[in-house]
Amino acid sequence: MFAQFRTRFNGPAAALLLLAALATARDSLAQPNPWGGKKGPGQYADVNGIKLYYEIHGAGKPLVLLHGGLGAGSMFGPVLPALAAKHRVILVDLQGHGRTADIDRPLDIRFMADDIAALIRHLDLGPTDIMGYSLGGGVALQTAIRHPGVVDRLVVASAPFRRDGFYPDILKQQEQVNANAVQFMKETPMYQLYQAVAPRPQDFGRLLDKIGEAMKHDFSVADDIRKIQAKTLIVAADADIFPPSHAVELFALLGGGLKDGGWDGSGMTKNRLAILPGLTHYNLFADPVLAEVANRFLEEKR
């Protein structure tokens, strides 16, 4: 399906539009949607001016799990059982994604980070582990930067910390993400999931426009990353949308990889880096290795 989509869409924008090559979970459990129609197994929290959809799976220490662009929490379906076996997973649909309707504000990871911090406070979770992939990784980083008091441990998967970290061809593809792509996407799992669960299915073009606009802006959070207090795991695929060196650079900003760890580990920092072999940006989020690496990090003794 994805190869066909790439051909029909003539290459450009395919990479960004496949951020959520979804493992679609078309559930139908009975939680009312405040806009009527679509139902899901979770509930809504009125926080920070948005009705934020979330589900809770498993038991144990809380872990907020944040999906990629054009996706929804259900994209983590293949790895959710492994994560929920050890954690109380709070699976969130970010602004304008999945069952969370858009609101009248830009699609900005800083605003979405404020939503996540507000949700953590709303649920009275205390300092909480957060794991985000791609767009969700950017939101997770911003949550740790803007709201350090709500974050315990942080997992950032497949997310750049500056715009020029992307490969040049990915930057060119980003320029073509807009509502004009809707017609080309109707056979993709991203579009089909949105139509199945979104409160307002007609807003898919609006979502593409907002994502496209957000990706036009230059950014770098290098200085802010140096200030992150949370113990952090950086994860990337070895064939990601940025080179492995970008993940290494991010790790270095956190103090990692600057010297020998020592035979007893005394030279190691509290932070970790994982480059997962044989994976890409488009399958990392659903690979069992991601859950294994994340669980190991989240369960490390302090």
ChimeraX attribute file (.defattr): number of C-alpha atoms within 10 A of each C-alpha:
attribute: neighborCount
match mode: 1-to-1
recipient: residues
	/A:1	9
	/A:2	13
	/A:3	10
	/A:4	11
	/A:5	17
	/A:6	18
	/A:7	12
	/A:8	12
	/A:9	15
	/A:10	11
	/A:11	12
	/A:12	19
	/A:13	22
	/A:14	22
	/A:15	18
	/A:16	24
	/A:17	25
	/A:18	22
	/A:19	21
	/A:20	29
	/A:21	21
	/A:22	26
	/A:23	21
	/A:24	20
	/A:25	14
	/A:26	11
	/A:27	12
	/A:28	11
	/A:29	10
	/A:30	12
	/A:31	13
	/A:32	15
	/A:33	20
	/A:34	13
	/A:35	12
	/A:36	9
	/A:37	11
	/A:38	18
	/A:39	21
	/A:40	18
	/A:41	14
	/A:42	19
	/A:43	19
	/A:44	20
	/A:45	16
	/A:46	13
	/A:47	17
	/A:48	15
	/A:49	11
	/A:50	19
	/A:51	21
	/A:52	24
	/A:53	25
	/A:54	23
	/A:55	18
	/A:56	18
	/A:57	18
	/A:58	18
	/A:59	13
	/A:60	12
	/A:61	15
	/A:62	23
	/A:63	28
	/A:64	24
	/A:65	25
	/A:66	29
	/A:67	28
	/A:68	31
	/A:69	23
	/A:70	26
	/A:71	30
	/A:72	31
	/A:73	27
	/A:74	22
	/A:75	22
	/A:76	26
	/A:77	15
	/A:78	18
	/A:79	18
	/A:80	21
	/A:81	15
	/A:82	16
	/A:83	22
	/A:84	21
	/A:85	14
	/A:86	17
	/A:87	23
	/A:88	17
	/A:89	26
	/A:90	22
	/A:91	22
	/A:92	28
	/A:93	25
	/A:94	33
	/A:95	25
	/A:96	28
	/A:97	27
	/A:98	27
	/A:99	32
	/A:100	23
	/A:101	21
	/A:102	22
	/A:103	12
	/A:104	7
	/A:105	9
	/A:106	14
	/A:107	21
	/A:108	17
	/A:109	21
	/A:110	17
	/A:111	17
	/A:112	22
	/A:113	23
	/A:114	18
	/A:115	24
	/A:116	26
	/A:117	25
	/A:118	19
	/A:119	23
	/A:120	20
	/A:121	15
	/A:122	13
	/A:123	9
	/A:124	11
	/A:125	14
	/A:126	14
	/A:127	18
	/A:128	21
	/A:129	24
	/A:130	30
	/A:131	25
	/A:132	23
	/A:133	27
	/A:134	24
	/A:135	26
	/A:136	30
	/A:137	28
	/A:138	25
	/A:139	30
	/A:140	32
	/A:141	30
	/A:142	24
	/A:143	26
	/A:144	25
	/A:145	21
	/A:146	16
	/A:147	16
	/A:148	16
	/A:149	15
	/A:150	22
	/A:151	25
	/A:152	19
	/A:153	20
	/A:154	29
	/A:155	27
	/A:156	27
	/A:157	29
	/A:158	28
	/A:159	29
	/A:160	24
	/A:161	21
	/A:162	14
	/A:163	16
	/A:164	15
	/A:165	19
	/A:166	18
	/A:167	13
	/A:168	11
	/A:169	12
	/A:170	18
	/A:171	20
	/A:172	13
	/A:173	17
	/A:174	21
	/A:175	15
	/A:176	18
	/A:177	25
	/A:178	19
	/A:179	17
	/A:180	12
	/A:181	17
	/A:182	15
	/A:183	11
	/A:184	14
	/A:185	18
	/A:186	13
	/A:187	14
	/A:188	18
	/A:189	20
	/A:190	25
	/A:191	20
	/A:192	15
	/A:193	24
	/A:194	22
	/A:195	18
	/A:196	17
	/A:197	22
	/A:198	24
	/A:199	23
	/A:200	20
	/A:201	17
	/A:202	11
	/A:203	18
	/A:204	22
	/A:205	18
	/A:206	15
	/A:207	21
	/A:208	22
	/A:209	19
	/A:210	19
	/A:211	24
	/A:212	21
	/A:213	17
	/A:214	15
	/A:215	18
	/A:216	13
	/A:217	8
	/A:218	9
	/A:219	12
	/A:220	13
	/A:221	16
	/A:222	14
	/A:223	9
	/A:224	15
	/A:225	18
	/A:226	15
	/A:227	13
	/A:228	21
	/A:229	16
	/A:230	24
	/A:231	19
	/A:232	25
	/A:233	22
	/A:234	22
	/A:235	26
	/A:236	30
	/A:237	25
	/A:238	20
	/A:239	17
	/A:240	22
	/A:241	24
	/A:242	22
	/A:243	16
	/A:244	17
	/A:245	12
	/A:246	18
	/A:247	27
	/A:248	19
	/A:249	16
	/A:250	21
	/A:251	23
	/A:252	15
	/A:253	18
	/A:254	25
	/A:255	16
	/A:256	20
	/A:257	18
	/A:258	13
	/A:259	10
	/A:260	11
	/A:261	13
	/A:262	9
	/A:263	7
	/A:264	7
	/A:265	9
	/A:266	9
	/A:267	14
	/A:268	16
	/A:269	15
	/A:270	14
	/A:271	20
	/A:272	18
	/A:273	21
	/A:274	19
	/A:275	19
	/A:276	19
	/A:277	12
	/A:278	11
	/A:279	17
	/A:280	16
	/A:281	24
	/A:282	22
	/A:283	17
	/A:284	24
	/A:285	30
	/A:286	19
	/A:287	14
	/A:288	15
	/A:289	15
	/A:290	21
	/A:291	21
	/A:292	14
	/A:293	16
	/A:294	21
	/A:295	17
	/A:296	11
	/A:297	19
	/A:298	24
	/A:299	10
	/A:300	8
	/A:301	6
	/A:302	6
